């Protein structure tokens, strides 16, 4: 059974990725994550939807705008943190 993820152009998936700022440039770390929506402290009711977030090389960007460039380049968490360390050096 394959564990390949089904990629849809309009549906970014949380995870670790790599991308380039320019053609043949160095790989840059990218991450997509979900921030939980607001919850009413009295009722526990969800007041807003979760928000999908993205950061590339330490800069927040729109995950929907960048998804087509990220989708084909998933990486492990270890690879992400290694790239993050290289980009901040």
C-alpha positions as YAML, in Angstrom:
chain: A
units: angstrom
residues:
- id: 1
  name: UNK
  ca: [0.00, 0.00, 0.00]
- id: 2
  name: UNK
  ca: [1.39, 3.42, -0.96]
- id: 3
  name: UNK
  ca: [1.71, 6.25, 1.56]
- id: 4
  name: UNK
  ca: [1.86, 8.91, -1.17]
- id: 5
  name: UNK
  ca: [-0.16, 12.00, -0.40]
- id: 6
  name: UNK
  ca: [-2.77, 13.11, -2.88]
- id: 7
  name: UNK
  ca: [-1.88, 16.64, -3.94]
- id: 8
  name: UNK
  ca: [-4.61, 19.09, -4.87]
- id: 9
  name: UNK
  ca: [-3.68, 22.53, -6.19]
- id: 10
  name: UNK
  ca: [-6.09, 24.37, -3.89]
- id: 11
  name: UNK
  ca: [-5.51, 22.29, -0.75]
- id: 12
  name: UNK
  ca: [-2.16, 22.94, 0.98]
- id: 13
  name: UNK
  ca: [-1.15, 20.23, 3.41]
- id: 14
  name: UNK
  ca: [0.64, 20.89, 6.71]
- id: 15
  name: UNK
  ca: [4.20, 19.61, 6.72]
- id: 16
  name: UNK
  ca: [7.82, 20.37, 5.97]
- id: 17
  name: UNK
  ca: [8.97, 21.39, 2.49]
- id: 18
  name: UNK
  ca: [11.84, 22.92, 0.61]
- id: 19
  name: UNK
  ca: [11.73, 25.51, -2.15]
- id: 20
  name: UNK
  ca: [14.01, 27.85, -4.05]
- id: 21
  name: UNK
  ca: [13.78, 31.64, -4.29]
- id: 22
  name: UNK
  ca: [15.30, 31.58, -7.78]
- id: 23
  name: UNK
  ca: [15.91, 28.91, -10.40]
- id: 24
  name: UNK
  ca: [18.85, 26.69, -9.39]
- id: 25
  name: UNK
  ca: [19.28, 28.71, -6.17]
- id: 26
  name: UNK
  ca: [19.84, 27.09, -2.79]
- id: 27
  name: UNK
  ca: [17.06, 25.12, -1.14]
- id: 28
  name: UNK
  ca: [15.15, 27.09, 1.49]
- id: 29
  name: UNK
  ca: [13.17, 25.65, 4.41]
- id: 30
  name: UNK
  ca: [9.38, 25.88, 4.27]
- id: 31
  name: UNK
  ca: [6.72, 24.79, 6.71]
- id: 32
  name: UNK
  ca: [2.93, 24.75, 6.61]
- id: 33
  name: UNK
  ca: [0.95, 24.43, 9.83]
- id: 34
  name: UNK
  ca: [-2.52, 25.01, 11.21]
- id: 35
  name: UNK
  ca: [-3.25, 27.52, 13.97]
- id: 36
  name: UNK
  ca: [-6.43, 26.74, 15.88]
- id: 37
  name: UNK
  ca: [-9.40, 29.04, 15.65]
- id: 38
  name: UNK
  ca: [-10.71, 31.06, 18.57]
- id: 39
  name: UNK
  ca: [-12.74, 29.25, 21.22]
- id: 40
  name: UNK
  ca: [-15.26, 30.88, 23.52]
- id: 41
  name: UNK
  ca: [-13.74, 30.47, 27.01]
- id: 42
  name: UNK
  ca: [-17.16, 30.18, 28.65]
- id: 43
  name: UNK
  ca: [-18.86, 27.70, 26.33]
- id: 44
  name: UNK
  ca: [-15.89, 26.04, 24.63]
- id: 45
  name: UNK
  ca: [-17.64, 26.72, 21.31]
- id: 46
  name: UNK
  ca: [-15.47, 27.25, 18.25]
- id: 47
  name: UNK
  ca: [-15.86, 30.89, 17.21]
- id: 48
  name: UNK
  ca: [-13.60, 30.94, 14.13]
- id: 49
  name: UNK
  ca: [-12.10, 28.43, 11.73]
- id: 50
  name: UNK
  ca: [-8.56, 27.11, 12.01]
- id: 51
  name: UNK
  ca: [-6.07, 29.13, 9.95]
- id: 52
  name: UNK
  ca: [-3.51, 27.60, 7.61]
- id: 53
  name: UNK
  ca: [-0.09, 29.31, 7.91]
- id: 54
  name: UNK
  ca: [3.15, 29.08, 5.97]
- id: 55
  name: UNK
  ca: [6.70, 30.24, 6.54]
- id: 56
  name: UNK
  ca: [9.50, 30.13, 3.99]
- id: 57
  name: UNK
  ca: [13.02, 30.87, 5.18]
- id: 58
  name: UNK
  ca: [11.68, 32.63, 8.28]
- id: 59
  name: UNK
  ca: [9.16, 34.81, 6.42]
- id: 60
  name: UNK
  ca: [5.39, 34.32, 6.64]
- id: 61
  name: UNK
  ca: [3.71, 33.87, 3.27]
- id: 62
  name: UNK
  ca: [0.31, 32.82, 1.96]
- id: 63
  name: UNK
  ca: [0.23, 29.00, 1.87]
- id: 64
  name: UNK
  ca: [-2.32, 29.02, -0.96]
- id: 65
  name: UNK
  ca: [-0.09, 31.18, -3.17]
- id: 66
  name: UNK
  ca: [3.01, 29.05, -2.56]
- id: 67
  name: UNK
  ca: [1.48, 25.59, -2.49]
- id: 68
  name: UNK
  ca: [2.12, 24.68, -6.13]
- id: 69
  name: UNK
  ca: [5.86, 25.27, -5.60]
- id: 70
  name: UNK
  ca: [5.97, 23.43, -2.27]
- id: 71
  name: UNK
  ca: [3.77, 20.42, -2.98]
- id: 72
  name: UNK
  ca: [6.38, 18.54, -5.00]
- id: 73
  name: UNK
  ca: [9.18, 19.02, -2.47]
- id: 74
  name: UNK
  ca: [8.20, 17.52, 0.89]
- id: 75
  name: UNK
  ca: [11.06, 16.83, 3.31]
- id: 76
  name: UNK
  ca: [11.51, 15.37, 6.78]
- id: 77
  name: UNK
  ca: [11.55, 17.45, 9.96]
- id: 78
  name: UNK
  ca: [15.29, 16.74, 10.27]
- id: 79
  name: UNK
  ca: [15.91, 18.05, 6.75]
- id: 80
  name: UNK
  ca: [13.79, 21.13, 7.50]
- id: 81
  name: UNK
  ca: [15.76, 22.00, 10.63]
- id: 82
  name: UNK
  ca: [19.07, 21.39, 8.83]
- id: 83
  name: UNK
  ca: [18.02, 23.83, 6.08]
- id: 84
  name: UNK
  ca: [16.78, 26.28, 8.70]
- id: 85
  name: UNK
  ca: [20.19, 26.18, 10.37]
- id: 86
  name: UNK
  ca: [21.97, 26.73, 7.04]
- id: 87
  name: UNK
  ca: [19.76, 29.67, 6.08]
- id: 88
  name: UNK
  ca: [20.37, 31.48, 9.37]
- id: 89
  name: UNK
  ca: [24.16, 31.04, 9.24]
...
